Amino acid sequence: MYPVLDFPTHQYPQSDPQSTPPPPRGLRRTYSPAMPASPSSSYREKPPLSLPMEQMGCESPEECESWLAIFRAFDTNNDGRIPAEDLIRAMDTHYAQFRLTHEEAVQFTAEVDSNQDNIIDFKEFSMLMCKIRKLHLKRTVLYMGNAVMPRNKQEETTNYLLEYSCFPPPIFIITISILEVFFYLYDALSSGYGLHPNAPAPTWSPLILNPHHREWVWTYFTYIFVHVGYAHLLANLLVQVVLGISLELVHKGLRIGGLYLGGALMGALLFWVFDPKVYLAGASGGVYALMTAHIADVLMNWSEMPFRWIRLGVFALMVGVDFGHAFYSRFFGEAATKVAVTSHIGGAIAGFLLGIVLLRNLSKHKWETYIWYVALVVYILLTLILICLILANPF
């Protein structure tokens, strides 16, 4: 619950309490105390100070009352409007209560001013208070995390950790994972093999990348929904969920979706150029894109990234171990379970390049801008070269 704040009323005059009768006790979920219009604002329609508790975003009636009291204290003209500059100045004055820097006060005020008129009404003020409460919750989490970090590392990592947000939720990773499970269950049950840790590849599937049907262009993306046994599926899902959700919480679904599908496409193109004799199945192209995108994320946000060396080491180890297992299965495993490993390589290349291009750079430097253009050009050129090689090869 946001605390009830104590503001000096001589700085922010209010209307006569006797002229503002309290609301009936039975109407606790709507806050609309009568406020007489001042002569200076009589020619303008006063914005309502009556909002349902759900629209205000407060978590309790007491918190709603606190927000309304703060708004009335700052509404010096008693017209239901607070100039943005006055509100920012008031938040600076009462820093101990709001705990916002001047830059944060300016940013939040601009974000809630939906009509860009530099006037904050009560609805916009409620949005502002919700943002402040959310920021304070994040800072509590950061405080707990920083308690185990060296003091000289705390400030530089805070900028990155503050970007984690569950709104919007990680819809892409959740959706793609559910689809992969659904298609695996469909293939496993319809084939007659049932649930098996290492079943033969479902070569009959119209989703698998089939070496005999290069014209099935949709399979350049849909092969990620086909898996060779539930061990193959679970391994991909584990890495995908752990790495993908953490990326999507910071960089959001559109960027991660483009990154994931870009890795799948690059894996398919490499398959047709270098290993078009076996079937290609599994989400490894997208998963490897997420792995190496984490490496790109660490490099592009080096100063803001907590535990940067540990992250680099862990991701490099994961890529090495998983690729080694895939390589062994491809060239030394049983024939029935052989699938191409080019998607791993393609996903890793695409993930690193697109990670630089698509992921948000929280603190840009001039040299990073050059790297961004280089990564974009290399990815486009590599894609075009592979397409040309595929078209030139009659198979």
C-alpha positions as CSV (number, residue, x, y, z in Angstrom):
1,M,0.0,0.0,0.0
2,Y,1.3,3.4,-0.9
3,P,1.8,5.4,2.3
4,V,-0.4,8.3,3.2
5,L,1.8,11.4,2.7
6,D,1.8,14.5,4.9
7,F,2.1,17.7,3.0
8,P,2.1,21.2,4.5
9,T,-1.3,22.7,3.6
10,H,0.0,26.3,3.8
11,Q,2.0,25.7,0.6
12,Y,-0.8,24.0,-1.2
13,P,-4.2,25.5,-0.1
14,Q,-7.3,23.4,-0.2
15,S,-11.0,24.3,-0.3
16,D,-12.9,24.8,2.9
17,P,-13.4,21.4,4.5
18,Q,-16.9,22.3,5.6
19,S,-17.8,22.9,1.9
20,T,-16.6,19.4,1.0
21,P,-18.9,16.9,2.6
22,P,-17.5,13.4,3.0
23,P,-18.8,10.6,0.7
24,P,-21.4,8.2,2.1
25,R,-19.7,5.4,4.0
26,G,-21.3,2.7,1.8
27,L,-19.6,4.1,-1.3
28,R,-16.0,3.3,-0.5
29,R,-14.9,2.1,-4.0
30,T,-15.5,5.5,-5.8
31,Y,-13.9,8.7,-4.6
32,S,-15.7,11.8,-5.7
33,P,-15.7,14.5,-2.9
34,A,-17.4,17.7,-4.1
35,M,-15.0,20.5,-5.0
36,P,-16.4,23.9,-5.7
37,A,-15.1,25.5,-8.9
38,S,-13.0,28.6,-8.4
39,P,-13.9,31.8,-10.3
40,S,-10.8,31.5,-12.4
41,S,-11.8,28.1,-13.7
42,S,-15.6,28.5,-14.0
43,Y,-15.4,28.9,-17.8
44,R,-13.8,25.5,-18.2
45,E,-15.4,22.2,-17.5
46,K,-13.7,20.7,-14.5
47,P,-12.3,17.2,-15.1
48,P,-13.9,14.6,-12.8
49,L,-12.4,13.6,-9.5
50,S,-14.6,10.5,-9.5
51,L,-12.9,7.3,-10.7
52,P,-13.6,3.7,-9.8
53,M,-10.9,2.1,-7.7
54,E,-10.1,-0.3,-10.5
55,Q,-9.4,2.6,-13.0
56,M,-7.3,4.4,-10.5
57,G,-5.0,1.4,-10.1
58,C,-4.8,1.7,-6.3
59,E,-4.7,-1.5,-4.2
60,S,-6.9,-0.4,-1.3
61,P,-9.5,2.3,-0.4
62,E,-6.9,3.9,1.9
63,E,-4.4,4.2,-0.9
64,C,-7.1,5.8,-3.2
65,E,-7.9,8.3,-0.5
66,S,-4.2,9.0,-0.1
67,W,-3.8,9.7,-3.8
68,L,-6.8,12.0,-3.8
69,A,-5.5,13.9,-0.8
70,I,-2.1,14.4,-2.5
71,F,-3.8,15.6,-5.7
72,R,-6.0,18.1,-3.9
73,A,-3.0,19.4,-1.9
74,F,-1.2,20.1,-5.2
75,D,-4.3,21.5,-7.0
76,T,-3.7,25.1,-5.8
77,N,-6.5,26.5,-8.1
78,N,-9.0,23.9,-7.0
79,D,-10.0,23.3,-10.7
80,G,-9.1,19.6,-11.0
81,R,-5.9,20.4,-13.0
82,I,-2.2,20.6,-12.0
83,P,0.3,22.2,-14.4
84,A,3.0,19.7,-15.3
85,E,5.8,22.1,-14.2
86,D,4.1,22.6,-10.8
87,L,3.7,18.9,-10.3
88,I,7.3,18.2,-11.1
89,R,8.4,21.0,-8.8
90,A,6.2,19.6,-6.0
91,M,7.7,16.2,-6.4
92,D,11.2,17.6,-6.2
93,T,10.2,19.5,-3.1
94,H,8.8,16.4,-1.4
95,Y,11.6,14.0,-2.5
96,A,11.5,12.2,0.8
97,Q,7.9,11.1,0.1
98,F,8.1,10.4,-3.7
99,R,11.7,9.3,-3.9
100,L,12.1,10.4,-7.5
101,T,15.0,12.1,-9.1
102,H,14.2,15.2,-11.1
103,E,14.8,13.3,-14.3
104,E,12.4,10.6,-13.3
105,A,9.7,13.1,-12.3
106,V,10.0,14.8,-15.7
107,Q,9.9,11.5,-17.5
108,F,6.9,10.0,-15.6
109,T,4.9,13.3,-15.9
110,A,5.5,13.4,-19.7
111,E,4.5,9.7,-20.0
112,V,1.1,10.1,-18.2
113,D,0.2,13.4,-20.0
114,S,-1.8,11.5,-22.6
115,N,-3.1,14.6,-24.5
116,Q,0.3,16.4,-24.3
117,D,-1.3,19.6,-22.9
118,N,1.1,20.0,-20.0
119,I,-1.8,19.7,-17.6
120,I,-2.3,16.7,-15.3
121,D,-5.8,15.8,-14.3
122,F,-6.7,13.2,-11.6
123,K,-6.8,10.3,-14.0
124,E,-3.4,11.0,-15.3
125,F,-2.2,11.7,-11.7
126,S,-3.4,8.2,-10.7
127,M,-1.4,6.7,-13.6
128,L,1.6,8.6,-12.3
129,M,1.2,7.2,-8.8
130,C,0.9,3.7,-10.3
131,K,4.2,4.2,-12.1
132,I,5.9,5.4,-8.9
133,R,4.6,2.4,-6.9
134,K,5.9,0.1,-9.6
135,L,9.3,1.8,-9.6
136,H,9.6,1.5,-5.8
137,L,8.8,-2.3,-6.1
138,K,11.6,-2.7,-8.6
139,R,14.0,-0.8,-6.4
140,T,13.2,-3.1,-3.5
141,V,14.1,-6.1,-5.7
142,L,17.3,-4.3,-6.7
143,Y,18.2,-3.6,-3.1
144,M,17.9,-7.2,-2.3
145,G,20.1,-8.1,-5.3
146,N,22.7,-5.4,-4.6
147,A,23.1,-6.7,-1.0
148,V,25.2,-9.5,-2.4
149,M,27.2,-7.4,-4.9
150,P,30.3,-5.2,-4.4
151,R,29.4,-1.6,-3.9
152,N,31.4,-0.4,-6.9
153,K,29.3,-2.7,-9.2
154,Q,25.9,-1.8,-7.9
155,E,25.2,1.5,-9.7
156,E,26.3,0.3,-13.2
157,T,24.1,-2.8,-13.1
158,T,20.9,-1.1,-11.8
159,N,20.2,0.4,-15.3
160,Y,19.9,-3.0,-16.9
161,L,18.0,-4.7,-14.1
162,L,15.4,-1.9,-14.0
163,E,14.5,-2.8,-17.6
164,Y,13.0,-6.1,-16.5
165,S,9.2,-5.9,-16.7
166,C,6.4,-8.4,-16.7
167,F,4.2,-6.1,-18.7
168,P,3.7,-7.1,-21.4
169,P,4.3,-10.7,-20.4
170,P,6.7,-12.9,-22.4
171,I,3.9,-13.9,-24.8
172,F,6.2,-15.0,-27.7
173,I,8.3,-17.5,-25.8
174,I,5.2,-18.9,-24.0
175,T,3.3,-19.2,-27.3
176,I,6.1,-20.8,-29.3
177,S,6.8,-23.3,-26.5
178,I,3.1,-24.4,-26.3
179,L,3.0,-24.8,-30.1
180,E,6.1,-27.0,-30.0
181,V,4.6,-29.2,-27.3
182,F,1.3,-29.5,-29.2
183,F,2.8,-30.5,-32.5
184,Y,5.2,-33.0,-30.8
185,L,2.2,-34.7,-29.1
186,Y,0.3,-34.8,-32.3
187,D,3.1,-36.4,-34.3
188,A,4.0,-38.8,-31.5
189,L,0.4,-40.0,-31.0
190,S,-0.6,-40.1,-34.7
191,S,2.5,-42.0,-35.7
192,G,1.9,-44.9,-33.5
193,Y,5.3,-44.6,-31.8
194,G,3.9,-42.9,-28.8
195,L,5.9,-40.9,-26.3
196,H,9.5,-42.0,-26.6
197,P,12.8,-40.3,-25.6
198,N,14.5,-41.0,-28.9
199,A,11.9,-41.9,-31.5
200,P,12.6,-41.9,-35.2
201,A,12.3,-38.6,-37.0
202,P,8.7,-38.0,-38.2
203,T,9.8,-37.7,-41.9
204,W,6.2,-37.8,-43.1
205,S,5.3,-34.5,-41.4
206,P,4.6,-31.6,-43.7
207,L,6.4,-29.4,-41.2
208,I,9.8,-31.1,-41.2
209,L,12.5,-29.7,-43.5
210,N,12.5,-32.5,-46.1
211,P,15.5,-32.9,-48.4
212,H,13.2,-34.2,-51.2
213,H,10.9,-31.1,-51.2
214,R,12.9,-28.0,-51.4
215,E,9.9,-26.2,-52.8
216,W,8.1,-26.5,-49.4
217,V,9.2,-23.0,-48.4
218,W,7.0,-22.9,-45.3
219,T,9.2,-25.7,-43.8
220,Y,12.1,-23.2,-43.6
221,F,10.3,-22.0,-40.5
222,T,8.0,-24.8,-39.4
223,Y,10.7,-27.4,-38.8
224,I,11.1,-25.9,-35.4
225,F,7.8,-27.6,-34.4
226,V,9.0,-31.1,-35.2
227,H,11.1,-33.0,-32.6
228,V,12.8,-36.4,-32.5
229,G,11.5,-37.8,-29.2
230,Y,10.6,-36.0,-26.0
231,A,14.2,-35.8,-24.8
232,H,14.9,-33.6,-27.9
233,L,11.9,-31.5,-27.1
234,L,12.5,-31.0,-23.4
235,A,16.2,-30.1,-23.9
236,N,15.1,-27.3,-26.3
237,L,12.3,-26.1,-24.1
238,L,14.4,-25.9,-21.0
239,V,17.0,-23.7,-22.7
240,Q,14.4,-21.8,-24.6
241,V,12.3,-20.9,-21.6
242,V,15.2,-20.0,-19.3
243,L,17.0,-17.8,-21.8
244,G,14.1,-16.6,-23.9
245,I,11.9,-15.3,-21.0
246,S,14.7,-13.3,-19.5
247,L,15.5,-11.7,-22.8
248,E,11.8,-11.0,-23.6
249,L,11.2,-9.3,-20.2
250,V,13.8,-6.7,-21.2
251,H,13.5,-6.5,-25.0
252,K,9.9,-7.5,-25.5
253,G,8.2,-10.0,-27.9
254,L,8.6,-8.4,-31.3
255,R,12.4,-8.2,-31.0
256,I,12.7,-11.7,-29.6
257,G,10.3,-13.1,-32.2
258,G,12.3,-11.7,-35.0
259,L,15.5,-13.0,-33.5
260,Y,14.1,-16.5,-33.0
261,L,12.6,-16.8,-36.4
262,G,15.7,-15.2,-38.0
263,G,17.8,-18.0,-36.4
264,A,15.5,-20.7,-37.7
265,L,15.7,-19.2,-41.2
266,M,19.5,-19.0,-41.2
267,G,19.6,-22.6,-40.0
268,A,17.4,-23.8,-42.9
269,L,19.5,-21.9,-45.5
270,L,22.7,-23.5,-44.2
271,F,21.0,-26.9,-44.3
272,W,20.2,-26.6,-48.0
273,V,23.8,-25.5,-48.8
274,F,25.9,-27.8,-46.7
275,D,23.8,-30.8,-45.5
276,P,20.7,-31.4,-47.7
277,K,20.9,-35.2,-47.4
278,V,19.1,-35.7,-44.0
279,Y,16.0,-34.2,-42.5
280,L,16.1,-31.1,-40.4
281,A,13.9,-30.9,-37.3
282,G,13.8,-29.2,-33.9
283,A,13.9,-25.8,-32.4
284,S,17.7,-25.7,-32.2
285,G,18.0,-22.8,-34.7
286,G,15.8,-20.6,-32.6
287,V,17.3,-21.8,-29.3
288,Y,20.9,-21.2,-30.5
289,A,19.8,-17.7,-31.6
290,L,18.7,-17.0,-28.1
291,M,22.0,-18.3,-26.7
292,T,24.3,-16.2,-28.8
293,A,21.9,-13.2,-28.6
294,H,22.6,-13.3,-24.8
295,I,26.3,-13.0,-25.7
296,A,25.5,-10.0,-28.0
297,D,23.4,-8.5,-25.3
298,V,26.2,-8.7,-22.8
299,L,28.7,-7.1,-25.2
300,M,26.4,-4.3,-26.2
301,N,25.3,-3.5,-22.6
302,W,28.6,-4.3,-21.0
303,S,28.7,-1.5,-18.4
304,E,25.0,-2.1,-17.4
305,M,25.2,-5.9,-17.4
306,P,25.4,-7.7,-14.0
307,F,27.7,-10.7,-13.7
308,R,28.9,-10.2,-17.3
309,W,31.9,-12.6,-17.2
310,I,29.8,-15.3,-15.6
311,R,27.2,-14.9,-18.2
312,L,29.7,-15.1,-21.1
313,G,31.2,-18.2,-19.6
314,V,27.9,-20.0,-19.0
315,F,26.6,-19.2,-22.5
316,A,29.8,-20.3,-24.1
317,L,29.7,-23.6,-22.1
318,M,26.1,-24.2,-23.0
319,V,26.7,-23.7,-26.7
320,G,29.8,-25.9,-26.7
321,V,28.2,-28.8,-24.8
322,D,25.0,-28.8,-26.8
323,F,26.7,-28.5,-30.2
324,G,29.1,-31.3,-29.3
325,H,26.2,-33.6,-28.5
326,A,24.3,-32.6,-31.7
327,F,27.5,-33.2,-33.8
328,Y,28.0,-36.6,-32.3
329,S,24.4,-37.6,-32.9
330,R,24.5,-36.4,-36.5
331,F,27.7,-38.3,-37.6
332,F,27.9,-41.2,-35.1
333,G,24.4,-41.7,-33.9
334,E,21.8,-44.2,-35.2
335,A,20.5,-43.6,-38.7
336,A,16.8,-43.4,-37.5
337,T,17.5,-40.4,-35.3
338,K,20.0,-38.5,-37.5
339,V,19.1,-34.9,-38.1
340,A,21.2,-32.1,-39.5
341,V,23.2,-29.8,-37.2
342,T,23.4,-26.9,-39.5
343,S,20.5,-25.3,-37.8
344,H,22.7,-25.0,-34.6
345,I,25.4,-23.2,-36.6
346,G,22.9,-21.0,-38.5
347,G,21.0,-20.1,-35.3
348,A,24.2,-19.2,-33.5
349,I,25.4,-16.9,-36.3
350,A,22.0,-15.3,-36.7
351,G,21.5,-14.9,-33.0
352,F,24.7,-13.0,-32.5
353,L,24.2,-10.7,-35.5
354,L,20.5,-10.1,-34.9
355,G,21.2,-9.7,-31.2
356,I,23.3,-6.7,-32.0
357,V,20.7,-5.4,-34.4
358,L,17.4,-6.1,-32.7
359,L,18.0,-6.1,-29.0
360,R,17.8,-2.8,-27.1
361,N,21.1,-1.0,-26.4
362,L,20.4,0.7,-23.0
363,S,23.5,3.0,-23.2
364,K,24.6,3.8,-26.7
365,H,28.2,4.6,-27.6
366,K,29.5,5.8,-31.0
367,W,31.5,2.6,-31.6
368,E,28.4,0.5,-30.9
369,T,26.5,2.3,-33.7
370,Y,29.2,1.2,-36.2
371,I,29.0,-2.4,-34.9
372,W,25.2,-2.2,-35.4
373,Y,25.5,-1.3,-39.1
374,V,28.2,-4.0,-39.6
375,A,26.1,-6.7,-38.0
376,L,23.0,-5.7,-40.1
377,V,25.0,-5.7,-43.4
378,V,26.7,-9.0,-42.6
379,Y,23.4,-10.7,-41.9
380,I,21.7,-9.4,-45.0
381,L,24.7,-10.3,-47.2
382,L,25.0,-13.8,-45.7
383,T,21.3,-14.4,-46.2
384,L,21.5,-13.3,-49.9
385,I,24.6,-15.4,-50.6
386,L,23.0,-18.5,-49.2
387,I,19.8,-18.0,-51.2
388,C,21.8,-17.6,-54.4
389,L,23.8,-20.8,-53.6
390,I,20.5,-22.7,-53.1
391,L,19.0,-21.4,-56.3
392,A,22.2,-22.2,-58.2
393,N,22.3,-25.8,-56.9
394,P,19.9,-28.1,-58.8
395,F,20.3,-30.9,-56.2
